[in-house]
Amino acid sequence: MSKAGRWCRGAIAVLLLAQAWPAAAAAPVRRDDRELYRAVVERVRAGEGYYTVAAAEQRARNYPLRPALAMRPPTLAWALALLPSTIARVAMLWAGLFAVLVCWRNALNDRPKWEALLLSLLALAGFFGAFFPKSVYLHEQWSSALVLAALAAHRRPALMVALAFAAVLVRETAIAWLGAIVLVALWQRDVRKAVLAGGAVVLAAGLWLLHAQEVAAVGRAGDLASQGWVRFHGLPMAIDALRRNLLLYPLPGWLMLGAAAASLGAMLRWGGEAERIAAVGCTGFLLALTVLGRSDNAYWGFMVAPFVLLGLPLLARQVVLLRR
């Protein structure tokens, strides 16, 4: 190649680089919420107060502090701070998941063995994100495990409500399943259970108001305000959430929605109490996601991932009955 040709190629490369540079410089930096939560846990373990630490870390990382929903409740940070390291916390999460799955399997002893095994595997597919060590700091992982524990305890109403309440203390969005317990109890005309779960909803709301006051107390005039969560992203947001289930992840969006809808419908039509509570909670959560949430909030889908496919064995059972 001639010198002129090489010069032209070099000039073109420089021009392309010059055009790409502003775009690269302007590209938004993706933040990792797990790193924020990890830093908060480590400082709480060192003896600092949760609200002061969380506010300082969110300011330092350009996270919003207003409204109060921008700051997670302190429950998980306090609990994880009792453990010495990320390794110990991951071990606790995995051990907890194993225990919850065993309880879930035992709660299915009245089902055929194949169905109980399949229901356990379907729930496990929704927890695959928990096997990435940094995810131990995601509130959704712990909260959804507590929701599954609550479903496993559905024959013991007080324990079920207590576990669902604990899930809300870890992540506020678990209120969908506490509300689902109320709705299913009313449908079953179980006034005692409805009152018990309704009281837990009221108590959770009261504790959240106390949390909001604590957040306001550490706020400053110049703190960033959230961009808001009301975005009306519609079905694409729900699809992104459903991808948090390992079995749904590789499917195209339309098939993913179809499988989820068929499963939830089967849970409502033929499921027992646990499946119906799961279906009502998942349906409400997914519908809310069509209105609420930004593209960087898709990990909220870990809240529904363990439950959304629990209706598939019910569909399989119906298919077998129809063929007889």
NURO-365645 format. One record per residue (C-alpha): z, y, x; residue in three letters; residue number from 1; chain. Coordinates in steps of 0.001 Angstrom, whole numbers. Layout:
{z: Z	y: Y	x: X	resn: ALA	resi: NUM	chain: A} .
...
***
This chain:
{z: 0	y: 0	x: 0	resn: MET	resi: 1	chain: A} .
{z: -866	y: 3479	x: 1275	resn: SER	resi: 2	chain: A} .
{z: 1710	y: 6103	x: 2155	resn: LYS	resi: 3	chain: A} .
{z: 619	y: 8094	x: -903	resn: ALA	resi: 4	chain: A} .
{z: 1176	y: 5079	x: -3143	resn: GLY	resi: 5	chain: A} .
{z: 4627	y: 4454	x: -1717	resn: ARG	resi: 6	chain: A} .
{z: 5456	y: 8130	x: -2121	resn: TRP	resi: 7	chain: A} .
{z: 4382	y: 8034	x: -5779	resn: CYS	resi: 8	chain: A} .
{z: 6506	y: 4955	x: -6453	resn: ARG	resi: 9	chain: A} .
{z: 9496	y: 6588	x: -4801	resn: GLY	resi: 10	chain: A} .
{z: 9028	y: 9779	x: -6806	resn: ALA	resi: 11	chain: A} .
{z: 8799	y: 7822	x: -10061	resn: ILE	resi: 12	chain: A} .
{z: 11978	y: 5889	x: -9172	resn: ALA	resi: 13	chain: A} .
{z: 13827	y: 9142	x: -8457	resn: VAL	resi: 14	chain: A} .
{z: 12669	y: 10642	x: -11752	resn: LEU	resi: 15	chain: A} .
{z: 13753	y: 7556	x: -13696	resn: LEU	resi: 16	chain: A} .
{z: 17129	y: 7596	x: -11978	resn: LEU	resi: 17	chain: A} .
{z: 17534	y: 11288	x: -12725	resn: ALA	resi: 18	chain: A} .
{z: 16780	y: 10645	x: -16393	resn: GLN	resi: 19	chain: A} .
{z: 19154	y: 7698	x: -16595	resn: ALA	resi: 20	chain: A} .
{z: 22054	y: 9407	x: -14846	resn: TRP	resi: 21	chain: A} .
{z: 23038	y: 11832	x: -17640	resn: PRO	resi: 22	chain: A} .
{z: 22901	y: 9010	x: -20163	resn: ALA	resi: 23	chain: A} .
{z: 25113	y: 6859	x: -17989	resn: ALA	resi: 24	chain: A} .
{z: 27510	y: 9705	x: -17402	resn: ALA	resi: 25	chain: A} .
{z: 27690	y: 10424	x: -21124	resn: ALA	resi: 26	chain: A} .
{z: 28234	y: 6787	x: -22127	resn: ALA	resi: 27	chain: A} .
{z: 31624	y: 6370	x: -23780	resn: PRO	resi: 28	chain: A} .
{z: 34235	y: 4449	x: -21849	resn: VAL	resi: 29	chain: A} .
{z: 35312	y: 1365	x: -23769	resn: ARG	resi: 30	chain: A} .
{z: 39064	y: 1202	x: -23965	resn: ARG	resi: 31	chain: A} .
{z: 40963	y: -2049	x: -24001	resn: ASP	resi: 32	chain: A} .
{z: 43797	y: -1889	x: -26530	resn: ASP	resi: 33	chain: A} .
{z: 45365	y: -4943	x: -24938	resn: ARG	resi: 34	chain: A} .
{z: 45956	y: -3024	x: -21708	resn: GLU	resi: 35	chain: A} .
{z: 47684	y: -269	x: -23653	resn: LEU	resi: 36	chain: A} .
{z: 49990	y: -2729	x: -25392	resn: TYR	resi: 37	chain: A} .
{z: 50693	y: -4566	x: -22130	resn: ARG	resi: 38	chain: A} .
{z: 51717	y: -1335	x: -20400	resn: ALA	resi: 39	chain: A} .
{z: 54043	y: -485	x: -23289	resn: VAL	resi: 40	chain: A} .
{z: 55680	y: -3923	x: -23141	resn: VAL	resi: 41	chain: A} .
{z: 56261	y: -3683	x: -19395	resn: GLU	resi: 42	chain: A} .
{z: 57920	y: -281	x: -19696	resn: ARG	resi: 43	chain: A} .
{z: 60076	y: -1417	x: -22614	resn: VAL	resi: 44	chain: A} .
{z: 61154	y: -4392	x: -20513	resn: ARG	resi: 45	chain: A} .
{z: 62123	y: -1912	x: -17769	resn: ALA	resi: 46	chain: A} .
{z: 64554	y: -308	x: -20201	resn: GLY	resi: 47	chain: A} .
{z: 62615	y: 2607	x: -21700	resn: GLU	resi: 48	chain: A} .
{z: 62587	y: 3340	x: -25431	resn: GLY	resi: 49	chain: A} .
{z: 59634	y: 2036	x: -27392	resn: TYR	resi: 50	chain: A} .
{z: 58546	y: 5219	x: -29172	resn: TYR	resi: 51	chain: A} .
{z: 58825	y: 7423	x: -26093	resn: THR	resi: 52	chain: A} .
{z: 56863	y: 4893	x: -24028	resn: VAL	resi: 53	chain: A} .
{z: 54181	y: 4238	x: -26640	resn: ALA	resi: 54	chain: A} .
{z: 53601	y: 7968	x: -27115	resn: ALA	resi: 55	chain: A} .
{z: 53370	y: 8554	x: -23357	resn: ALA	resi: 56	chain: A} .
{z: 50938	y: 5677	x: -22812	resn: GLU	resi: 57	chain: A} .
{z: 48728	y: 6695	x: -25719	resn: GLN	resi: 58	chain: A} .
{z: 48573	y: 10276	x: -24462	resn: ARG	resi: 59	chain: A} .
{z: 47777	y: 9161	x: -20919	resn: ALA	resi: 60	chain: A} .
{z: 44920	y: 6954	x: -22158	resn: ARG	resi: 61	chain: A} .
{z: 43545	y: 9503	x: -24651	resn: ASN	resi: 62	chain: A} .
{z: 44585	y: 7498	x: -27690	resn: TYR	resi: 63	chain: A} .
{z: 45441	y: 9393	x: -30878	resn: PRO	resi: 64	chain: A} .
{z: 49037	y: 9738	x: -32024	resn: LEU	resi: 65	chain: A} .
{z: 48371	y: 11096	x: -35491	resn: ARG	resi: 66	chain: A} .
{z: 48734	y: 9837	x: -38188	resn: PRO	resi: 67	chain: A} .
{z: 51581	y: 7352	x: -37738	resn: ALA	resi: 68	chain: A} .
{z: 49169	y: 4453	x: -38323	resn: LEU	resi: 69	chain: A} .
{z: 47773	y: 5166	x: -34859	resn: ALA	resi: 70	chain: A} .
{z: 50905	y: 3638	x: -33297	resn: MET	resi: 71	chain: A} .
{z: 51779	y: -35	x: -33782	resn: ARG	resi: 72	chain: A} .
{z: 55243	y: -1009	x: -35047	resn: PRO	resi: 73	chain: A} .
{z: 57707	y: -1831	x: -32256	resn: PRO	resi: 74	chain: A} .
{z: 58459	y: -5434	x: -33321	resn: THR	resi: 75	chain: A} .
{z: 56046	y: -7264	x: -31003	resn: LEU	resi: 76	chain: A} .
{z: 56739	y: -5030	x: -28001	resn: ALA	resi: 77	chain: A} .
{z: 60476	y: -5619	x: -28347	resn: TRP	resi: 78	chain: A} .
{z: 59960	y: -9378	x: -28622	resn: ALA	resi: 79	chain: A} .
{z: 57516	y: -9690	x: -25705	resn: LEU	resi: 80	chain: A} .
{z: 59722	y: -7499	x: -23520	resn: ALA	resi: 81	chain: A} .
{z: 62341	y: -10268	x: -23632	resn: LEU	resi: 82	chain: A} .
{z: 59976	y: -12459	x: -21584	resn: LEU	resi: 83	chain: A} .
{z: 59484	y: -11803	x: -17854	resn: PRO	resi: 84	chain: A} .
{z: 55701	y: -11949	x: -17456	resn: SER	resi: 85	chain: A} .
{z: 52320	y: -12305	x: -19103	resn: THR	resi: 86	chain: A} .
{z: 52317	y: -16004	x: -18161	resn: ILE	resi: 87	chain: A} .
{z: 55596	y: -16572	x: -19988	resn: ALA	resi: 88	chain: A} .
{z: 54328	y: -14635	x: -22998	resn: ARG	resi: 89	chain: A} .
{z: 51097	y: -16618	x: -23142	resn: VAL	resi: 90	chain: A} .
{z: 53095	y: -19849	x: -22897	resn: ALA	resi: 91	chain: A} .
{z: 55251	y: -18679	x: -25797	resn: MET	resi: 92	chain: A} .
{z: 52190	y: -17826	x: -27895	resn: LEU	resi: 93	chain: A} .
{z: 50556	y: -21192	x: -27237	resn: TRP	resi: 94	chain: A} .
{z: 53786	y: -23061	x: -27931	resn: ALA	resi: 95	chain: A} .
{z: 54244	y: -21071	x: -31125	resn: GLY	resi: 96	chain: A} .
{z: 50689	y: -21820	x: -32247	resn: LEU	resi: 97	chain: A} .
{z: 51216	y: -25524	x: -31574	resn: PHE	resi: 98	chain: A} .
{z: 54424	y: -25500	x: -33618	resn: ALA	resi: 99	chain: A} .
{z: 52762	y: -23625	x: -36483	resn: VAL	resi: 100	chain: A} .
{z: 49793	y: -26020	x: -36540	resn: LEU	resi: 101	chain: A} .
{z: 52182	y: -28992	x: -36615	resn: VAL	resi: 102	chain: A} .
{z: 54017	y: -27414	x: -39565	resn: CYS	resi: 103	chain: A} .
{z: 50689	y: -26756	x: -41282	resn: TRP	resi: 104	chain: A} .
{z: 49621	y: -30383	x: -40754	resn: ARG	resi: 105	chain: A} .
{z: 52957	y: -31638	x: -42119	resn: ASN	resi: 106	chain: A} .
{z: 52554	y: -29432	x: -45183	resn: ALA	resi: 107	chain: A} .
{z: 49322	y: -31305	x: -45935	resn: LEU	resi: 108	chain: A} .
{z: 50876	y: -34773	x: -46115	resn: ASN	resi: 109	chain: A} .
{z: 49881	y: -35039	x: -49770	resn: ASP	resi: 110	chain: A} .
{z: 46188	y: -34727	x: -48824	resn: ARG	resi: 111	chain: A} .
{z: 43860	y: -37457	x: -47566	resn: PRO	resi: 112	chain: A} .
{z: 44162	y: -37821	x: -43795	resn: LYS	resi: 113	chain: A} .
{z: 40609	y: -36645	x: -43140	resn: TRP	resi: 114	chain: A} .
{z: 41182	y: -33528	x: -45222	resn: GLU	resi: 115	chain: A} .
{z: 44490	y: -32687	x: -43562	resn: ALA	resi: 116	chain: A} .
{z: 42946	y: -33122	x: -40109	resn: LEU	resi: 117	chain: A} .
{z: 39937	y: -30993	x: -41015	resn: LEU	resi: 118	chain: A} .
{z: 42145	y: -28234	x: -42450	resn: LEU	resi: 119	chain: A} .
{z: 44147	y: -28203	x: -39222	resn: SER	resi: 120	chain: A} .
{z: 41008	y: -27979	x: -37085	resn: LEU	resi: 121	chain: A} .
{z: 39567	y: -25204	x: -39265	resn: LEU	resi: 122	chain: A} .
{z: 42745	y: -23181	x: -38827	resn: ALA	resi: 123	chain: A} .
{z: 42672	y: -23796	x: -35069	resn: LEU	resi: 124	chain: A} .
{z: 39072	y: -22497	x: -34898	resn: ALA	resi: 125	chain: A} .
{z: 40385	y: -19156	x: -36145	resn: GLY	resi: 126	chain: A} .
{z: 42892	y: -18934	x: -33313	resn: PHE	resi: 127	chain: A} .
{z: 40447	y: -19414	x: -30440	resn: PHE	resi: 128	chain: A} .
{z: 40955	y: -15793	x: -29370	resn: GLY	resi: 129	chain: A} .
{z: 44584	y: -16597	x: -28572	resn: ALA	resi: 130	chain: A} .
{z: 43435	y: -18715	x: -25620	resn: PHE	resi: 131	chain: A} .
{z: 42322	y: -15616	x: -23716	resn: PHE	resi: 132	chain: A} .
{z: 45513	y: -14606	x: -21855	resn: PRO	resi: 133	chain: A} .
{z: 45235	y: -10847	x: -22440	resn: LYS	resi: 134	chain: A} .
{z: 45112	y: -11471	x: -26185	resn: SER	resi: 135	chain: A} .
{z: 48828	y: -12238	x: -26111	resn: VAL	resi: 136	chain: A} .
{z: 49264	y: -8473	x: -26513	resn: TYR	resi: 137	chain: A} .
{z: 47183	y: -8299	x: -29702	resn: LEU	resi: 138	chain: A} .
{z: 49422	y: -7992	x: -32733	resn: HIS	resi: 139	chain: A} .
{z: 46864	y: -9787	x: -34895	resn: GLU	resi: 140	chain: A} .
{z: 47278	y: -13054	x: -32976	resn: GLN	resi: 141	chain: A} .
{z: 51001	y: -13241	x: -33612	resn: TRP	resi: 142	chain: A} .
{z: 50843	y: -11897	x: -37153	resn: SER	resi: 143	chain: A} .
{z: 48175	y: -14374	x: -38294	resn: SER	resi: 144	chain: A} .
{z: 50221	y: -17242	x: -36810	resn: ALA	resi: 145	chain: A} .
{z: 53190	y: -16105	x: -38905	resn: LEU	resi: 146	chain: A} .
{z: 50953	y: -15956	x: -41985	resn: VAL	resi: 147	chain: A} .
{z: 49869	y: -19564	x: -41394	resn: LEU	resi: 148	chain: A} .
{z: 53528	y: -20533	x: -40988	resn: ALA	resi: 149	chain: A} .
{z: 54229	y: -18837	x: -44316	resn: ALA	resi: 150	chain: A} .
{z: 51441	y: -20813	x: -45988	resn: LEU	resi: 151	chain: A} .
{z: 52834	y: -24028	x: -44503	resn: ALA	resi: 152	chain: A} .
{z: 56206	y: -23170	x: -46097	resn: ALA	resi: 153	chain: A} .
{z: 54759	y: -22552	x: -49582	resn: HIS	resi: 154	chain: A} .
{z: 57070	y: -25151	x: -51150	resn: ARG	resi: 155	chain: A} .
{z: 60079	y: -23099	x: -50000	resn: ARG	resi: 156	chain: A} .
{z: 59535	y: -19654	x: -51556	resn: PRO	resi: 157	chain: A} .
{z: 62295	y: -17799	x: -49701	resn: ALA	resi: 158	chain: A} .
{z: 61117	y: -19072	x: -46312	resn: LEU	resi: 159	chain: A} .
{z: 57475	y: -18372	x: -47167	resn: MET	resi: 160	chain: A} .
{z: 58238	y: -14777	x: -48119	resn: VAL	resi: 161	chain: A} .
{z: 60460	y: -14289	x: -45053	resn: ALA	resi: 162	chain: A} .
{z: 57689	y: -15473	x: -42706	resn: LEU	resi: 163	chain: A} .
{z: 55068	y: -13328	x: -44445	resn: ALA	resi: 164	chain: A} .
{z: 57455	y: -10374	x: -44179	resn: PHE	resi: 165	chain: A} .
{z: 57851	y: -11038	x: -40451	resn: ALA	resi: 166	chain: A} .
{z: 54053	y: -11011	x: -40147	resn: ALA	resi: 167	chain: A} .
{z: 53990	y: -7535	x: -41720	resn: VAL	resi: 168	chain: A} .
{z: 56637	y: -6312	x: -39275	resn: LEU	resi: 169	chain: A} .
{z: 54328	y: -7345	x: -36429	resn: VAL	resi: 170	chain: A} .
{z: 51101	y: -5984	x: -37962	resn: ARG	resi: 171	chain: A} .
{z: 51048	y: -3860	x: -41106	resn: GLU	resi: 172	chain: A} .
{z: 47748	y: -5276	x: -42327	resn: THR	resi: 173	chain: A} .
{z: 49474	y: -8597	x: -43069	resn: ALA	resi: 174	chain: A} .
{z: 50671	y: -6844	x: -46235	resn: ILE	resi: 175	chain: A} .
{z: 47470	y: -8295	x: -47759	resn: ALA	resi: 176	chain: A} .
{z: 49007	y: -11775	x: -47694	resn: TRP	resi: 177	chain: A} .
{z: 52406	y: -10618	x: -48914	resn: LEU	resi: 178	chain: A} .
{z: 50584	y: -8945	x: -51804	resn: GLY	resi: 179	chain: A} .
{z: 48607	y: -12163	x: -52334	resn: ALA	resi: 180	chain: A} .
{z: 51872	y: -14077	x: -52770	resn: ILE	resi: 181	chain: A} .
{z: 52831	y: -11620	x: -55522	resn: VAL	resi: 182	chain: A} .
{z: 49474	y: -11987	x: -57294	resn: LEU	resi: 183	chain: A} .
{z: 49385	y: -15783	x: -57124	resn: VAL	resi: 184	chain: A} .
{z: 53012	y: -15988	x: -58285	resn: ALA	resi: 185	chain: A} .
{z: 52208	y: -13781	x: -61277	resn: LEU	resi: 186	chain: A} .
{z: 49165	y: -15943	x: -62067	resn: TRP	resi: 187	chain: A} .
{z: 51444	y: -19006	x: -61929	resn: GLN	resi: 188	chain: A} .
{z: 54035	y: -17155	x: -64045	resn: ARG	resi: 189	chain: A} .
{z: 56628	y: -17666	x: -61335	resn: ASP	resi: 190	chain: A} .
{z: 58658	y: -14522	x: -61908	resn: VAL	resi: 191	chain: A} .
{z: 61281	y: -15341	x: -59295	resn: ARG	resi: 192	chain: A} .
{z: 58722	y: -15720	x: -56509	resn: LYS	resi: 193	chain: A} .
{z: 56856	y: -12596	x: -57624	resn: ALA	resi: 194	chain: A} .
{z: 60064	y: -10547	x: -57575	resn: VAL	resi: 195	chain: A} .
{z: 61023	y: -11974	x: -54176	resn: LEU	resi: 196	chain: A} .
{z: 57661	y: -11133	x: -52627	resn: ALA	resi: 197	chain: A} .
{z: 57494	y: -7772	x: -54407	resn: GLY	resi: 198	chain: A} .
{z: 60889	y: -6873	x: -52980	resn: GLY	resi: 199	chain: A} .
{z: 59602	y: -7761	x: -49514	resn: ALA	resi: 200	chain: A} .
{z: 56627	y: -5437	x: -50053	resn: VAL	resi: 201	chain: A} .
{z: 58980	y: -2586	x: -50996	resn: VAL	resi: 202	chain: A} .
{z: 61248	y: -3282	x: -48012	resn: LEU	resi: 203	chain: A} .
{z: 58237	y: -3384	x: -45658	resn: ALA	resi: 204	chain: A} .
{z: 57057	y: -42	x: -47038	resn: ALA	resi: 205	chain: A} .
{z: 60503	y: 1463	x: -46464	resn: GLY	resi: 206	chain: A} .
{z: 60644	y: 237	x: -42884	resn: LEU	resi: 207	chain: A} .
{z: 57165	y: 1607	x: -42255	resn: TRP	resi: 208	chain: A} .
{z: 58315	y: 5036	x: -43442	resn: LEU	resi: 209	chain: A} .
{z: 61123	y: 4871	x: -40886	resn: LEU	resi: 210	chain: A} .
{z: 58517	y: 3961	x: -38275	resn: HIS	resi: 211	chain: A} .
{z: 56437	y: 6980	x: -39328	resn: ALA	resi: 212	chain: A} .
{z: 59466	y: 9239	x: -38865	resn: GLN	resi: 213	chain: A} .
{z: 60029	y: 7889	x: -35354	resn: GLU	resi: 214	chain: A} .
{z: 56375	y: 8484	x: -34491	resn: VAL	resi: 215	chain: A} .
{z: 56605	y: 12045	x: -35790	resn: ALA	resi: 216	chain: A} .
{z: 59744	y: 12634	x: -33701	resn: ALA	resi: 217	chain: A} .
{z: 57915	y: 11912	x: -30427	resn: VAL	resi: 218	chain: A} .
{z: 54766	y: 13792	x: -31428	resn: GLY	resi: 219	chain: A} .
{z: 53541	y: 17036	x: -29877	resn: ARG	resi: 220	chain: A} .
{z: 51370	y: 19807	x: -31218	resn: ALA	resi: 221	chain: A} .
{z: 48494	y: 18957	x: -28893	resn: GLY	resi: 222	chain: A} .
{z: 48406	y: 15227	x: -29580	resn: ASP	resi: 223	chain: A} .
{z: 45067	y: 13756	x: -30533	resn: LEU	resi: 224	chain: A} .
{z: 44440	y: 12966	x: -34174	resn: ALA	resi: 225	chain: A} .
{z: 42641	y: 9791	x: -35156	resn: SER	resi: 226	chain: A} .
{z: 38989	y: 10009	x: -36142	resn: GLN	resi: 227	chain: A} .
{z: 40005	y: 8195	x: -39302	resn: GLY	resi: 228	chain: A} .
{z: 39339	y: 4700	x: -40553	resn: TRP	resi: 229	chain: A} .
{z: 37491	y: 5369	x: -43813	resn: VAL	resi: 230	chain: A} .
{z: 33920	y: 4732	x: -42686	resn: ARG	resi: 231	chain: A} .
{z: 32192	y: 2648	x: -45404	resn: PHE	resi: 232	chain: A} .
{z: 30496	y: 376	x: -42874	resn: HIS	resi: 233	chain: A} .
{z: 30044	y: -2186	x: -45628	resn: GLY	resi: 234	chain: A} .
{z: 29207	y: -5839	x: -44986	resn: LEU	resi: 235	chain: A} .
{z: 28416	y: -5430	x: -41245	resn: PRO	resi: 236	chain: A} .
{z: 32104	y: -4684	x: -40619	resn: MET	resi: 237	chain: A} .
{z: 33141	y: -7781	x: -42569	resn: ALA	resi: 238	chain: A} .
{z: 30585	y: -9844	x: -40615	resn: ILE	resi: 239	chain: A} .
{z: 31994	y: -8609	x: -37308	resn: ASP	resi: 240	chain: A} .
{z: 35451	y: -9621	x: -38490	resn: ALA	resi: 241	chain: A} .
{z: 34272	y: -13107	x: -39477	resn: LEU	resi: 242	chain: A} .
{z: 32887	y: -13657	x: -35975	resn: ARG	resi: 243	chain: A} .
{z: 36495	y: -14078	x: -34821	resn: ARG	resi: 244	chain: A} .
{z: 36298	y: -17629	x: -36140	resn: ASN	resi: 245	chain: A} .
{z: 34756	y: -19902	x: -33505	resn: LEU	resi: 246	chain: A} .
{z: 32765	y: -21886	x: -36080	resn: LEU	resi: 247	chain: A} .
{z: 31282	y: -18768	x: -37664	resn: LEU	resi: 248	chain: A} .
{z: 30586	y: -16907	x: -34425	resn: TYR	resi: 249	chain: A} .
{z: 27080	y: -18319	x: -33699	resn: PRO	resi: 250	chain: A} .
{z: 25784	y: -18056	x: -37269	resn: LEU	resi: 251	chain: A} .
{z: 23498	y: -15277	x: -38536	resn: PRO	resi: 252	chain: A} .
{z: 25234	y: -12717	x: -40711	resn: GLY	resi: 253	chain: A} .
{z: 23806	y: -13857	x: -44047	resn: TRP	resi: 254	chain: A} .
{z: 24840	y: -17476	x: -43421	resn: LEU	resi: 255	chain: A} .
{z: 28259	y: -16380	x: -42214	resn: MET	resi: 256	chain: A} .
{z: 28872	y: -14414	x: -45418	resn: LEU	resi: 257	chain: A} .
{z: 27570	y: -17287	x: -47531	resn: GLY	resi: 258	chain: A} .
{z: 29861	y: -19833	x: -45867	resn: ALA	resi: 259	chain: A} .
{z: 32866	y: -17523	x: -46174	resn: ALA	resi: 260	chain: A} .
{z: 32150	y: -16735	x: -49826	resn: ALA	resi: 261	chain: A} .
{z: 31676	y: -20418	x: -50706	resn: ALA	resi: 262	chain: A} .
{z: 34891	y: -21339	x: -48903	resn: SER	resi: 263	chain: A} .
{z: 36953	y: -18596	x: -50542	resn: LEU	resi: 264	chain: A} .
{z: 35540	y: -19475	x: -53958	resn: GLY	resi: 265	chain: A} .
{z: 36452	y: -23145	x: -53466	resn: ALA	resi: 266	chain: A} .
{z: 39976	y: -22190	x: -52421	resn: MET	resi: 267	chain: A} .
{z: 40440	y: -20150	x: -55588	resn: LEU	resi: 268	chain: A} .
{z: 38880	y: -22807	x: -57838	resn: ARG	resi: 269	chain: A} .
{z: 40236	y: -26091	x: -56460	resn: TRP	resi: 270	chain: A} .
{z: 42863	y: -25165	x: -53878	resn: GLY	resi: 271	chain: A} .
{z: 46596	y: -25544	x: -54023	resn: GLY	resi: 272	chain: A} .
{z: 49033	y: -22659	x: -53836	resn: GLU	resi: 273	chain: A} .
{z: 48646	y: -22182	x: -50077	resn: ALA	resi: 274	chain: A} .
{z: 44852	y: -22031	x: -50256	resn: GLU	resi: 275	chain: A} .
{z: 44892	y: -19625	x: -53173	resn: ARG	resi: 276	chain: A} .
{z: 47252	y: -17268	x: -51399	resn: ILE	resi: 277	chain: A} .
{z: 45037	y: -17452	x: -48301	resn: ALA	resi: 278	chain: A} .
{z: 41918	y: -16814	x: -50392	resn: ALA	resi: 279	chain: A} .
{z: 43351	y: -13792	x: -52202	resn: VAL	resi: 280	chain: A} .
{z: 44631	y: -12312	x: -48928	resn: GLY	resi: 281	chain: A} .
{z: 41333	y: -12895	x: -47095	resn: CYS	resi: 282	chain: A} .
{z: 39249	y: -11531	x: -49965	resn: THR	resi: 283	chain: A} .
{z: 41318	y: -8367	x: -50197	resn: GLY	resi: 284	chain: A} .
{z: 41269	y: -7904	x: -46427	resn: PHE	resi: 285	chain: A} .
{z: 37499	y: -8392	x: -46110	resn: LEU	resi: 286	chain: A} .
{z: 36785	y: -6077	x: -49037	resn: LEU	resi: 287	chain: A} .
{z: 38995	y: -3444	x: -47420	resn: ALA	resi: 288	chain: A} .
{z: 37006	y: -3787	x: -44189	resn: LEU	resi: 289	chain: A} .
{z: 33815	y: -2749	x: -45984	resn: THR	resi: 290	chain: A} .
{z: 35477	y: 647	x: -46444	resn: VAL	resi: 291	chain: A} .
{z: 38010	y: 870	x: -43623	resn: LEU	resi: 292	chain: A} .
{z: 37714	y: 423	x: -39883	resn: GLY	resi: 293	chain: A} .
{z: 35483	y: 1546	x: -37036	resn: ARG	resi: 294	chain: A} .
{z: 33183	y: -571	x: -34890	resn: SER	resi: 295	chain: A} .
{z: 35901	y: -857	x: -32218	resn: ASP	resi: 296	chain: A} .
{z: 38309	y: -2313	x: -34794	resn: ASN	resi: 297	chain: A} .
{z: 36414	y: -5595	x: -35288	resn: ALA	resi: 298	chain: A} .
{z: 39270	y: -7526	x: -33649	resn: TYR	resi: 299	chain: A} .
{z: 41190	y: -6911	x: -36870	resn: TRP	resi: 300	chain: A} .
{z: 39192	y: -9941	x: -38003	resn: GLY	resi: 301	chain: A} .
{z: 41681	y: -12188	x: -36189	resn: PHE	resi: 302	chain: A} .
{z: 43855	y: -11657	x: -39269	resn: MET	resi: 303	chain: A} .
{z: 41423	y: -13606	x: -41484	resn: VAL	resi: 304	chain: A} .
{z: 39836	y: -15971	x: -38955	resn: ALA	resi: 305	chain: A} .
{z: 42291	y: -18894	x: -39349	resn: PRO	resi: 306	chain: A} .
{z: 42061	y: -18931	x: -43156	resn: PHE	resi: 307	chain: A} .
{z: 38558	y: -18042	x: -44230	resn: VAL	resi: 308	chain: A} .
{z: 37075	y: -21556	x: -43914	resn: LEU	resi: 309	chain: A} .
{z: 39963	y: -23554	x: -45391	resn: LEU	resi: 310	chain: A} .
{z: 37912	y: -24133	x: -48544	resn: GLY	resi: 311	chain: A} .
{z: 35248	y: -26254	x: -46816	resn: LEU	resi: 312	chain: A} .
{z: 37138	y: -29574	x: -47257	resn: PRO	resi: 313	chain: A} .
{z: 37517	y: -28748	x: -50961	resn: LEU	resi: 314	chain: A} .
{z: 33752	y: -28267	x: -51214	resn: LEU	resi: 315	chain: A} .
{z: 33189	y: -31552	x: -49381	resn: ALA	resi: 316	chain: A} .
{z: 35531	y: -33304	x: -51808	resn: ARG	resi: 317	chain: A} .
{z: 33614	y: -31959	x: -54793	resn: GLN	resi: 318	chain: A} .
{z: 30309	y: -33059	x: -53315	resn: VAL	resi: 319	chain: A} .
{z: 31674	y: -36602	x: -52883	resn: VAL	resi: 320	chain: A} .
{z: 32941	y: -36652	x: -56479	resn: LEU	resi: 321	chain: A} .
{z: 29591	y: -35483	x: -57830	resn: LEU	resi: 322	chain: A} .
{z: 27754	y: -38267	x: -55986	resn: ARG	resi: 323	chain: A} .
{z: 29920	y: -40980	x: -57509	resn: ARG	resi: 324	chain: A} .
***
